[in-house]
Amino acid sequence: MKKLVSRAALAAGIISISATVAVAADLEHSAQYRPRFELQRGTVSTPNTVFAASHRARLTLGYGSESWKISVAPQHVLVWGSSGSTLSGLSGDLDFHTAFAQYAFTDTTSIRIGRQEIAIADQRLIGSVNWTQQGRSFDAVSVNHASVDKTYQSTSFAAIVHEGGSIDELLAGVHFTERLDSLSISGMAILEQSRRRVNGDEDFVRVTPGLLLDYSGDALQAGVSAYGQFGTVAPGGTTSQSIAAALVAANVLVKSESAGHFGWGLDFLTGSKASGSGPDAFDTLYATNHKFYGSMDYFLNLPVHTGGLGLIDSHMTWSSNVLDNLDLGVKVHQFLAANETAAGNRNFATEFDHFAKWKFKPATLVGGYSFAFHGDALKDIGRVAANDDIGHWLWLMLDVQL
């Protein structure tokens, strides 16, 4: 009889412990399916008419307690029709977009270890690049801190990256944001180091500090940001050169309930006087450039996509919530080279981006049409053929999130 009581007590204790663990730990989950359809003609990607379809299928699972959390996000990225046969089995890329463990030292400070997204400030230097189906993530350790009222936030991180097969490449940085009523002040410093890069450069060390000021009011938003780049590099393993480059950006947005939102902005990125990505050409690192330099992605990889000549981007935008669930907008970019090409040209392109967004939970349908008039400078650096004067891009994307 005593043995039965003891066993019953033991079983009850195990059940109690299991129940306690189950209550203490929470399961978080979300799912996304995002197909996109695109039609291009005469762009920097292709001179011919090309139709492409792709998708992202991502499942995010998180499990943990008040202190610990483990999160994984398996995803499948596929360009439709890329498999050699309909009987070939799984095609595309099946991987983990994120996979990390997180520990909270306090309510305001935590550490995250593993594969993770890192998005710094406005993502001009490091971003998640969510527009791409695969997205960007880093193998890193990051420490996040915030004040109790969330007016101060900071992130420090260190990542190991091997872009294109570079050797011993380190990416590290620190970023902070202080919010004072309508004004936000952000500062950062990003460090890169590599013994040998994929292009043959050696002994590469570069630091990119930056400062951002943003004002947000009921009828007006404005921001200004400035970044510098300094360091040394031995191009091709030869004599070491000093790096000195800069990026300056400013924007203003006026908001009106009746007329919509009107915005103006100017971005300036330094470049080298001779074609080629020299030490005076600003490198946007791991930025989300789709967000800034035109929807057609003519200048996605800077400074490579400008031939190292730098970039001046003056832009205007209008957007409006025309119906409860429908947004419309248009943005115009005038792209110029900061330095002339060998032929004396500076006009890269004039791009017009139009978009529409319709929200019907849990889905969003968004699409757009863009076209760009190609300038002589874009032809001089070989981005488009001499007879390609205009590029077109039409797209439609469905985003379902549960």
One Martini backbone bead per residue (centre of mass of N, CA, C, O) as a GRO file, in nm:
protein
  402
    1MET     BB    1   0.058   0.063  -0.020
    2LYS     BB    2   0.305   0.253   0.003
    3LYS     BB    3   0.402   0.219  -0.290
    4LEU     BB    4   0.149   0.334  -0.422
    5VAL     BB    5   0.169   0.612  -0.288
    6SER     BB    6   0.453   0.684  -0.391
    7ARG     BB    7   0.388   0.661  -0.692
    8ALA     BB    8   0.162   0.869  -0.693
    9ALA     BB    9   0.334   1.103  -0.588
   10LEU     BB   10   0.540   1.096  -0.818
   11ALA     BB   11   0.341   1.140  -1.050
   12ALA     BB   12   0.230   1.407  -0.944
   13GLY     BB   13   0.501   1.554  -0.951
   14ILE     BB   14   0.555   1.529  -1.253
   15ILE     BB   15   0.298   1.668  -1.348
   16SER     BB   16   0.353   1.934  -1.199
   17ILE     BB   17   0.618   2.003  -1.341
   18SER     BB   18   0.508   1.996  -1.630
   19ALA     BB   19   0.295   2.215  -1.586
   20THR     BB   20   0.491   2.436  -1.506
   21VAL     BB   21   0.653   2.439  -1.770
   22ALA     BB   22   0.412   2.489  -1.959
   23VAL     BB   23   0.338   2.764  -1.830
   24ALA     BB   24   0.627   2.908  -1.851
   25ALA     BB   25   0.600   2.828  -2.147
   26ASP     BB   26   0.600   2.959  -2.483
   27LEU     BB   27   0.425   2.955  -2.797
   28GLU     BB   28   0.539   3.076  -3.107
   29HIS     BB   29   0.361   3.171  -3.418
   30SER     BB   30   0.419   3.188  -3.781
   31ALA     BB   31   0.301   3.267  -4.121
   32GLN     BB   32   0.423   3.271  -4.475
   33TYR     BB   33   0.294   3.375  -4.802
   34ARG     BB   34   0.494   3.494  -5.109
   35PRO     BB   35   0.400   3.584  -5.411
   36ARG     BB   36   0.567   3.679  -5.733
   37PHE     BB   37   0.514   3.896  -6.023
   38GLU     BB   38   0.717   3.954  -6.327
   39LEU     BB   39   0.782   4.226  -6.572
   40GLN     BB   40   1.043   4.269  -6.820
   41ARG     BB   41   1.205   4.554  -7.007
   42GLY     BB   42   1.506   4.708  -7.070
   43THR     BB   43   1.686   4.649  -6.840
   44VAL     BB   44   1.967   4.574  -6.655
   45SER     BB   45   1.884   4.265  -6.657
   46THR     BB   46   1.711   4.297  -6.939
   47PRO     BB   47   1.640   4.349  -7.289
   48ASN     BB   48   1.412   4.161  -7.261
   49THR     BB   49   1.128   3.980  -7.227
   50VAL     BB   50   1.041   3.897  -6.881
   51PHE     BB   51   0.911   3.629  -6.691
   52ALA     BB   52   0.847   3.607  -6.329
   53ALA     BB   53   0.833   3.363  -6.055
   54SER     BB   54   0.783   3.368  -5.693
   55HIS     BB   55   0.864   3.246  -5.348
   56ARG     BB   56   0.756   3.254  -4.997
   57ALA     BB   57   0.796   3.009  -4.726
   58ARG     BB   58   0.726   3.085  -4.379
   59LEU     BB   59   0.825   2.958  -4.052
   60THR     BB   60   0.767   3.068  -3.711
   61LEU     BB   61   0.939   2.954  -3.410
   62GLY     BB   62   0.872   2.993  -3.052
   63TYR     BB   63   1.046   2.903  -2.736
   64GLY     BB   64   0.970   3.005  -2.390
   65SER     BB   65   1.052   3.229  -2.143
   66GLU     BB   66   1.137   3.506  -1.970
   67SER     BB   67   1.450   3.434  -2.039
   68TRP     BB   68   1.405   3.214  -2.259
   69LYS     BB   69   1.477   3.161  -2.625
   70ILE     BB   70   1.365   2.980  -2.916
   71SER     BB   71   1.433   3.033  -3.274
   72VAL     BB   72   1.271   2.941  -3.587
   73ALA     BB   73   1.298   2.985  -3.972
   74PRO     BB   74   1.173   2.818  -4.203
   75GLN     BB   75   1.235   2.815  -4.569
   76HIS     BB   76   1.094   2.866  -4.905
   77VAL     BB   77   1.271   2.929  -5.213
   78LEU     BB   78   1.122   3.011  -5.541
   79VAL     BB   79   1.163   2.967  -5.884
   80TRP     BB   80   0.956   2.926  -6.114
   81GLY     BB   81   1.071   2.662  -6.322
   82SER     BB   82   1.372   2.566  -6.212
   83SER     BB   83   1.314   2.288  -6.256
   84GLY     BB   84   1.386   2.013  -6.463
   85SER     BB   85   1.135   1.864  -6.318
   86THR     BB   86   0.823   1.749  -6.195
   87LEU     BB   87   1.004   1.479  -6.075
   88SER     BB   88   1.258   1.608  -5.894
   89GLY     BB   89   1.140   1.738  -5.656
   90LEU     BB   90   1.295   1.942  -5.463
   91SER     BB   91   1.309   2.289  -5.503
   92GLY     BB   92   1.513   2.521  -5.437
   93ASP     BB   93   1.526   2.680  -5.108
   94LEU     BB   94   1.598   2.505  -4.800
   95ASP     BB   95   1.594   2.684  -4.489
   96PHE     BB   96   1.726   2.910  -4.239
   97HIS     BB   97   1.674   3.229  -4.167
   98THR     BB   98   1.643   3.152  -3.858
   99ALA     BB   99   1.863   3.062  -3.557
  100PHE     BB  100   1.804   3.111  -3.206
  101ALA     BB  101   1.920   3.232  -2.891
  102GLN     BB  102   1.768   3.384  -2.590
  103TYR     BB  103   1.873   3.613  -2.324
  104ALA     BB  104   1.744   3.763  -2.023
  105PHE     BB  105   1.878   3.951  -1.777
  106THR     BB  106   1.649   4.159  -1.818
  107ASP     BB  107   1.391   4.364  -1.918
  108THR     BB  108   1.631   4.543  -2.099
  109THR     BB  109   1.837   4.286  -2.138
  110SER     BB  110   1.990   4.108  -2.421
  111ILE     BB  111   2.085   3.794  -2.581
  112ARG     BB  112   2.193   3.685  -2.916
  113ILE     BB  113   2.237   3.353  -3.071
  114GLY     BB  114   2.289   3.341  -3.417
  115ARG     BB  115   2.063   3.336  -3.662
  116GLN     BB  116   2.000   3.678  -3.781
  117GLU     BB  117   1.858   3.975  -3.782
  118ILE     BB  118   1.993   4.302  -3.898
  119ALA     BB  119   1.875   4.636  -3.809
  120ILE     BB  120   1.996   4.965  -3.879
  121ALA     BB  121   1.792   5.187  -3.847
  122ASP     BB  122   1.731   5.276  -4.190
  123GLN     BB  123   1.918   5.065  -4.361
  124ARG     BB  124   2.185   5.196  -4.509
  125LEU     BB  125   2.389   4.954  -4.400
  126ILE     BB  126   2.183   4.756  -4.230
  127GLY     BB  127   1.962   4.490  -4.346
  128SER     BB  128   1.689   4.263  -4.431
  129VAL     BB  129   1.577   4.260  -4.721
  130ASN     BB  130   1.258   4.184  -4.763
  131TRP     BB  131   1.205   4.191  -5.069
  132THR     BB  132   1.342   3.951  -5.077
  133GLN     BB  133   1.272   3.622  -5.045
  134GLN     BB  134   1.517   3.544  -4.848
  135GLY     BB  135   1.670   3.744  -4.719
  136ARG     BB  136   1.860   3.870  -4.437
  137SER     BB  137   2.133   3.711  -4.254
  138PHE     BB  138   2.322   3.643  -3.948
  139ASP     BB  139   2.616   3.525  -3.789
  140ALA     BB  140   2.555   3.607  -3.446
  141VAL     BB  141   2.613   3.849  -3.182
  142SER     BB  142   2.371   4.012  -2.965
  143VAL     BB  143   2.302   4.326  -2.787
  144ASN     BB  144   2.016   4.441  -2.604
  145HIS     BB  145   1.897   4.776  -2.512
  146ALA     BB  146   1.663   4.934  -2.275
  147SER     BB  147   1.466   5.137  -2.149
  148VAL     BB  148   1.180   5.134  -1.977
  149ASP     BB  149   1.047   5.364  -2.186
  150LYS     BB  150   1.208   5.333  -2.477
  151THR     BB  151   1.390   5.598  -2.544
  152TYR     BB  152   1.627   5.389  -2.516
  153GLN     BB  153   1.846   5.228  -2.765
  154SER     BB  154   2.060   4.929  -2.812
  155THR     BB  155   2.321   4.783  -3.035
  156SER     BB  156   2.532   4.491  -3.034
  157PHE     BB  157   2.769   4.336  -3.272
  158ALA     BB  158   2.887   4.009  -3.410
  159ALA     BB  159   3.015   3.885  -3.729
  160ILE     BB  160   3.040   3.616  -3.963
  161VAL     BB  161   3.169   3.660  -4.297
  162HIS     BB  162   3.152   3.511  -4.656
  163GLU     BB  163   3.162   3.694  -4.912
  164GLY     BB  164   3.250   3.505  -5.179
  165GLY     BB  165   3.514   3.388  -4.999
  166SER     BB  166   3.618   3.528  -4.777
  167ILE     BB  167   3.873   3.601  -4.527
  168ASP     BB  168   3.836   3.675  -4.213
  169GLU     BB  169   3.541   3.807  -4.169
  170LEU     BB  170   3.440   4.105  -3.997
  171LEU     BB  171   3.133   4.212  -3.826
  172ALA     BB  172   3.078   4.522  -3.649
  173GLY     BB  173   2.865   4.694  -3.393
  174VAL     BB  174   2.704   5.013  -3.300
  175HIS     BB  175   2.377   5.125  -3.162
  176PHE     BB  176   2.178   5.428  -3.110
  177THR     BB  177   1.865   5.559  -2.948
  178GLU     BB  178   1.714   5.886  -2.894
  179ARG     BB  179   1.405   5.999  -2.751
  180LEU     BB  180   1.261   6.342  -2.794
  181ASP     BB  181   0.973   6.326  -2.853
  182SER     BB  182   0.999   6.435  -3.189
  183LEU     BB  183   1.300   6.351  -3.142
  184SER     BB  184   1.569   6.168  -3.314
  185ILE     BB  185   1.877   6.004  -3.208
  186SER     BB  186   2.146   5.860  -3.405
  187GLY     BB  187   2.413   5.618  -3.361
  188MET     BB  188   2.718   5.482  -3.528
  189ALA     BB  189   2.941   5.181  -3.574
  190ILE     BB  190   3.126   5.016  -3.836
  191LEU     BB  191   3.310   4.706  -3.862
  192GLU     BB  192   3.570   4.594  -4.093
  193GLN     BB  193   3.737   4.268  -4.158
  194SER     BB  194   4.008   4.142  -4.383
  195ARG     BB  195   4.256   3.952  -4.521
  196ARG     BB  196   4.075   3.845  -4.776
  197ARG     BB  197   3.915   3.917  -5.060
  198VAL     BB  198   3.747   3.819  -5.342
  199ASN     BB  199   3.902   4.057  -5.523
  200GLY     BB  200   4.211   4.051  -5.368
  201ASP     BB  201   4.205   4.207  -5.132
  202GLU     BB  202   4.406   4.330  -4.856
  203ASP     BB  203   4.407   4.438  -4.550
  204PHE     BB  204   4.103   4.501  -4.442
  205VAL     BB  205   3.991   4.825  -4.308
  206ARG     BB  206   3.664   4.948  -4.182
  207VAL     BB  207   3.495   5.255  -4.091
  208THR     BB  208   3.135   5.341  -4.013
  209PRO     BB  209   3.007   5.633  -3.933
  210GLY     BB  210   2.693   5.772  -3.780
  211LEU     BB  211   2.423   6.029  -3.819
  212LEU     BB  212   2.082   6.083  -3.690
  213LEU     BB  213   1.796   6.299  -3.771
  214ASP     BB  214   1.454   6.304  -3.639
  215TYR     BB  215   1.131   6.432  -3.733
  216SER     BB  216   0.792   6.398  -3.573
  217GLY     BB  217   0.482   6.506  -3.682
  218ASP     BB  218   0.162   6.556  -3.778
  219ALA     BB  219   0.263   6.731  -4.065
  220LEU     BB  220   0.580   6.654  -4.012
  221GLN     BB  221   0.876   6.520  -4.175
  222ALA     BB  222   1.231   6.486  -4.083
  223GLY     BB  223   1.570   6.424  -4.226
  224VAL     BB  224   1.920   6.352  -4.131
  225SER     BB  225   2.228   6.212  -4.277
  226ALA     BB  226   2.567   6.089  -4.181
  227TYR     BB  227   2.857   5.938  -4.347
  228GLY     BB  228   3.161   5.760  -4.292
  229GLN     BB  229   3.481   5.640  -4.446
  230PHE     BB  230   3.749   5.443  -4.294
  231GLY     BB  231   4.085   5.325  -4.397
  232THR     BB  232   4.236   5.017  -4.529
  233VAL     BB  233   4.390   4.896  -4.847
  234ALA     BB  234   4.508   4.622  -5.067
  235PRO     BB  235   4.498   4.621  -5.391
  236GLY     BB  236   4.573   4.309  -5.494
  237GLY     BB  237   4.821   4.320  -5.275
  238THR     BB  238   4.934   4.591  -5.270
  239THR     BB  239   4.942   4.897  -5.199
  240SER     BB  240   4.834   5.081  -4.956
  241GLN     BB  241   4.514   5.241  -4.892
  242SER     BB  242   4.307   5.502  -4.834
  243ILE     BB  243   3.993   5.558  -4.681
  244ALA     BB  244   3.748   5.809  -4.827
  245ALA     BB  245   3.404   5.852  -4.744
  246ALA     BB  246   3.051   5.954  -4.829
  247LEU     BB  247   2.716   6.016  -4.677
  248VAL     BB  248   2.424   6.218  -4.770
  249ALA     BB  249   2.095   6.285  -4.620
  250ALA     BB  250   1.762   6.421  -4.715
  251ASN     BB  251   1.420   6.477  -4.575
  252VAL     BB  252   1.067   6.553  -4.662
  253LEU     BB  253   0.730   6.536  -4.501
  254VAL     BB  254   0.400   6.615  -4.604
  255LYS     BB  255   0.085   6.605  -4.429
  256SER     BB  256  -0.241   6.518  -4.577
  257GLU     BB  257  -0.569   6.417  -4.564
  258SER     BB  258  -0.664   6.524  -4.857
  259ALA     BB  259  -0.378   6.520  -5.048
  260GLY     BB  260  -0.159   6.386  -4.891
  261HIS     BB  261   0.182   6.284  -4.935
  262PHE     BB  262   0.481   6.491  -4.944
  263GLY     BB  263   0.810   6.439  -5.093
  264TRP     BB  264   1.164   6.514  -5.024
  265GLY     BB  265   1.501   6.438  -5.166
  266LEU     BB  266   1.865   6.376  -5.085
  267ASP     BB  267   2.144   6.195  -5.226
  268PHE     BB  268   2.503   6.151  -5.135
  269LEU     BB  269   2.769   5.973  -5.306
  270THR     BB  270   3.077   5.904  -5.321
  271GLY     BB  271   3.347   5.902  -5.566
  272SER     BB  272   3.542   5.823  -5.824
  273LYS     BB  273   3.700   5.968  -6.100
  274ALA     BB  274   3.747   5.680  -6.172
  275SER     BB  275   3.661   5.399  -6.293
  276GLY     BB  276   3.581   5.234  -6.011
  277SER     BB  277   3.615   5.093  -5.682
  278GLY     BB  278   3.735   5.310  -5.490
  279PRO     BB  279   3.828   5.470  -5.183
  280ASP     BB  280   3.599   5.715  -5.256
  281ALA     BB  281   3.373   5.502  -5.255
  282PHE     BB  282   3.074   5.443  -5.132
  283ASP     BB  283   2.968   5.183  -4.911
  284THR     BB  284   2.653   5.016  -4.824
  285LEU     BB  285   2.701   4.728  -4.765
  286TYR     BB  286   2.400   4.584  -4.596
  287ALA     BB  287   2.171   4.719  -4.741
  288THR     BB  288   1.836   4.852  -4.819
  289ASN     BB  289   1.825   4.979  -5.135
  290HIS     BB  290   1.528   4.942  -5.229
  291LYS     BB  291   1.426   5.178  -5.037
  292PHE     BB  292   1.594   5.425  -5.198
  293TYR     BB  293   1.705   5.347  -5.526
  294GLY     BB  294   1.468   5.230  -5.647
  295SER     BB  295   1.260   4.966  -5.754
  296MET     BB  296   1.455   4.856  -6.002
  297ASP     BB  297   1.757   4.815  -5.898
  298TYR     BB  298   2.006   4.979  -6.032
  299PHE     BB  299   2.123   5.051  -5.713
  300LEU     BB  300   2.200   4.795  -5.515
  301ASN     BB  301   2.529   4.792  -5.567
  302LEU     BB  302   2.731   4.985  -5.362
  303PRO     BB  303   2.951   5.102  -5.615
  304VAL     BB  304   2.920   4.910  -5.866
  305HIS     BB  305   2.649   5.036  -6.017
  306THR     BB  306   2.841   5.317  -6.072
  307GLY     BB  307   3.148   5.257  -6.125
  308GLY     BB  308   3.251   5.438  -5.870
  309LEU     BB  309   3.118   5.749  -5.917
  310GLY     BB  310   2.870   5.773  -5.770
  311LEU     BB  311   2.571   5.942  -5.611
  312ILE     BB  312   2.273   6.124  -5.722
  313ASP     BB  313   1.951   6.154  -5.542
  314SER     BB  314   1.659   6.293  -5.659
  315HIS     BB  315   1.335   6.310  -5.484
  316MET     BB  316   0.980   6.234  -5.528
  317THR     BB  317   0.662   6.209  -5.337
  318TRP     BB  318   0.338   6.029  -5.344
  319SER     BB  319   0.069   5.964  -5.101
  320SER     BB  320  -0.246   5.769  -5.042
  321ASN     BB  321  -0.553   5.711  -4.862
  322VAL     BB  322  -0.826   5.658  -5.056
  323LEU     BB  323  -0.893   5.417  -4.874
  324ASP     BB  324  -0.907   5.224  -4.605
  325ASN     BB  325  -0.736   4.975  -4.786
  326LEU     BB  326  -0.607   5.202  -4.991
  327ASP     BB  327  -0.293   5.259  -5.156
  328LEU     BB  328  -0.120   5.532  -5.317
  329GLY     BB  329   0.176   5.585  -5.542
  330VAL     BB  330   0.466   5.808  -5.618
  331LYS     BB  331   0.808   5.801  -5.761
  332VAL     BB  332   1.088   6.024  -5.829
  333HIS     BB  333   1.404   5.981  -6.004
  334GLN     BB  334   1.731   6.145  -6.013
  335PHE     BB  335   2.020   6.015  -6.164
  336LEU     BB  336   2.360   6.082  -6.071
  337ALA     BB  337   2.684   6.135  -6.108
  338ALA     BB  338   2.936   6.258  -5.911
  339ASN     BB  339   3.108   6.168  -6.161
  340GLU     BB  340   3.242   6.157  -6.451
  341THR     BB  341   3.285   6.012  -6.723
  342ALA     BB  342   3.502   5.962  -6.978
  343ALA     BB  343   3.270   6.114  -7.168
  344GLY     BB  344   3.124   6.341  -6.971
  345ASN     BB  345   2.898   6.194  -6.803
  346ARG     BB  346   2.599   6.190  -6.548
  347ASN     BB  347   2.344   6.054  -6.660
  348PHE     BB  348   2.166   5.781  -6.566
  349ALA     BB  349   1.849   5.837  -6.455
  350THR     BB  350   1.484   5.824  -6.490
  351GLU     BB  351   1.244   5.738  -6.235
  352PHE     BB  352   0.919   5.566  -6.220
  353ASP     BB  353   0.708   5.495  -5.934
  354HIS     BB  354   0.433   5.270  -5.893
  355PHE     BB  355   0.168   5.212  -5.642
  356ALA     BB  356  -0.035   4.947  -5.479
  357LYS     BB  357  -0.239   4.894  -5.170
  358TRP     BB  358  -0.417   4.603  -5.039
  359LYS     BB  359  -0.606   4.542  -4.744
  360PHE     BB  360  -0.697   4.193  -4.634
  361LYS     BB  361  -0.727   4.027  -4.381
  362PRO     BB  362  -0.419   3.851  -4.382
  363ALA     BB  363  -0.380   4.031  -4.645
  364THR     BB  364  -0.163   4.159  -4.919
  365LEU     BB  365  -0.195   4.368  -5.208
  366VAL     BB  366   0.084   4.436  -5.428
  367GLY     BB  367   0.178   4.689  -5.678
  368GLY     BB  368   0.351   4.781  -5.999
  369TYR     BB  369   0.495   5.057  -6.202
  370SER     BB  370   0.801   5.090  -6.392
  371PHE     BB  371   1.017   5.353  -6.531
  372ALA     BB  372   1.323   5.416  -6.735
  373PHE     BB  373   1.547   5.667  -6.834
  374HIS     BB  374   1.836   5.643  -7.007
  375GLY     BB  375   2.153   5.745  -6.969
  376ASP     BB  376   2.476   5.789  -7.074
  377ALA     BB  377   2.622   5.690  -6.814
  378LEU     BB  378   2.494   5.402  -6.811
  379LYS     BB  379   2.631   5.327  -7.084
  380ASP     BB  380   2.932   5.386  -7.023
  381ILE     BB  381   2.936   5.147  -6.780
  382GLY     BB  382   2.752   4.895  -6.900
  383ARG     BB  383   2.445   4.852  -6.800
  384VAL     BB  384   2.357   4.937  -7.092
  385ALA     BB  385   2.272   4.963  -7.395
  386ALA     BB  386   2.280   5.200  -7.646
  387ASN     BB  387   1.961   5.115  -7.738
  388ASP     BB  388   1.866   5.147  -7.431
  389ASP     BB  389   1.626   5.392  -7.322
  390ILE     BB  390   1.407   5.190  -7.181
  391GLY     BB  391   1.249   5.068  -6.881
  392HIS     BB  392   1.046   4.788  -6.761
  393TRP     BB  393   0.817   4.729  -6.464
  394LEU     BB  394   0.603   4.459  -6.357
  395TRP     BB  395   0.405   4.399  -6.049
  396LEU     BB  396   0.291   4.122  -5.820
  397MET     BB  397   0.184   4.083  -5.465
  398LEU     BB  398   0.131   3.831  -5.217
  399ASP     BB  399   0.056   3.866  -4.853
  400VAL     BB  400   0.047   3.601  -4.617
  401GLN     BB  401  -0.040   3.631  -4.261
  402LEU     BB  402  -0.054   3.412  -3.944
   0.00000   0.00000   0.00000
